[in-house]
Amino acid sequence: MSDRTDAPATAPGEPGDTAETAQTNGSGRRRVAPIAAGLVALVVVGLFAILLMADSSQDSTAGSPLLGNLAPDVAATNEDGSTFELSRRKGSWVVLNFFTHDCVPCIREHPELIEFVDQQEALGAEGAEFYSVVRDSTNEQVEAFFAERGGEWTIVYDTDYEFVNGFGVAQVPETWIVDPNGFVRRRYIGQVTSDGLSATLQAMREGAA
């Protein structure tokens, strides 16, 4: 009679696991993996939605080598086909707002711009001149934008990117303030508010900013 004792059969999984145990563990892991992946996806979607709804960029200023220096000597075409030269606007406070017709923050910002223009017009000769500088949108698209959302002011079509390149605008919306002497005084990135812009301009007029 042989003295050899047969070892218990094990599955090719972890040491000591039976075939049945290994099969059960594997099935459990397969069930958990899709659940974990689904939870991660929900978290990612939730964070993305929060970022879309966030409005933290209002009245956010940014630095630029142009600040405190003369504005670029740039020109573009007005909506009526005439030439708009920034250097010829000296003597007035000038606010330039860069936008495109399909920019979501631009759409959200538009009611604030309408209110800002109304505020400046109420100041008469002391009010700032406001111009929308269009990039990557056609005349028809911009006309439809204003027809739907309102607003009446001069539109400048920067088809040769003189304004975009001169001011170093990477994305829209961006808003710039140029003083009556032609010096760049402020740069805003993202959305602005009418009250924020008006308050800044008033402080600059009074020499407090």
Stockholm file with secondary structure:
# STOCKHOLM 1.0

chainA/1-209         MSDRTDAPATAPGEPGDTAETAQTNGSGRRRVAPIAAGLVALVVVGLFAILLMADSSQDSTAGSPLLGNLAPDVAATNEDGSTFELSRRKGSWVVLNFFTHDCVPCIREHPELIEFVDQQEALGAEGAEFYSVVRDSTNEQVEAFFAERGGEWTIVYDTDYEFVNGFGVAQVPETWIVDPNGFVRRRYIGQVTSDGLSATLQAMREGAA
#=GR chainA/1-209 SS CCCCCCCCCCCSSSTTCCHHHHHHHHHHHHHHHHHHHHHHHHHHHHHHHHHHHCCTTTTEECCCTTBTSBCCCCEEEETTSCEEEGGGGTTSCEEEEEECTTCHHHHHHHHHHHHHHHHHHHTGGGSCEEEEEECSCCHHHHHHHHHHHCCCSEEEECTTCHHHHHHTCCSSCEEEEECTTSBEEEEEESCCCHHHHHHHHHHHHTTCC
#=GC SS_cons         CCCCCCCCCCCSSSTTCCHHHHHHHHHHHHHHHHHHHHHHHHHHHHHHHHHHHCCTTTTEECCCTTBTSBCCCCEEEETTSCEEEGGGGTTSCEEEEEECTTCHHHHHHHHHHHHHHHHHHHTGGGSCEEEEEECSCCHHHHHHHHHHHCCCSEEEECTTCHHHHHHTCCSSCEEEEECTTSBEEEEEESCCCHHHHHHHHHHHHTTCC
//
